[in-house]
């Protein structure tokens, strides 16, 4: 097992209040950290308390396959301050590669844990992504699940690429809100590209959490816990939204399984 061997990753941790080394491993060309859920949330809140501009991603098989085919996205993921395993199959791969205590840091769980930590620490959050209706439901639910949470700002950007003027207005609104943490729910890989492009423009921790907005708002059904533990969440989501997702999973699932098997075989050899 290696611990933050990639210079681009370790450099980000060197100047933080919680600079303890995290176990990490390279999978399909992307470095993935393996903190516990609680440790990841504490680190994010610690960065926010210090006013640090950071990027955090919850990456699963989808992100790794996309990054394998896209060098620019691979560089973005490898430049993250924290890149945690969002999917159960990735956790299994990390364990097989020697990170024996790896656990799933699921985007929706991470979002909720961070919100609760932020509420007790007096740190406000912002939401960027989805639709106005979903954001309204999400804000209501988060305030129930994390009592005392301050939601300083919520922006539903257009589904197309924002114009330069729209983007500047969004950045100004986020900066003016004073939020220490911005959750970004644009889907992979759009959210990772957005976080990378806007890091430093807003003095906040930018956290890409994928479908967490829809799950917490209740607009999309979440896979039952046993299905998630079995690594079959993709099959559940495919059954719910077959027309939208079949092409994605027809490409991602076999590619990830084949690539992970090759890496595990090489490591054991």
Protein Blocks (a to p, Z undefined) as FASTA:
>chain_A
ZZhkbfklmmmmmmgcblcccddddeehiacddddfklmmmmmmmmmmnopacddddddf
klmmmmmmmmklmmmmmmpfbdcdfbfklmmmmmmnopambccddfklmmmmmmmmmmmn
opacddeedjfklmmmmmmmmmmmmghiacfbdcdddfbdcdfklmmmmmmmmmmnopab
dcddebpaklmmmmmmmgojagcddddehjmmmmmnopaccddfklmmnopmmmmmmmmm
mmlmmmmmmmmmmmmmmmmmmmmmmmmZZ
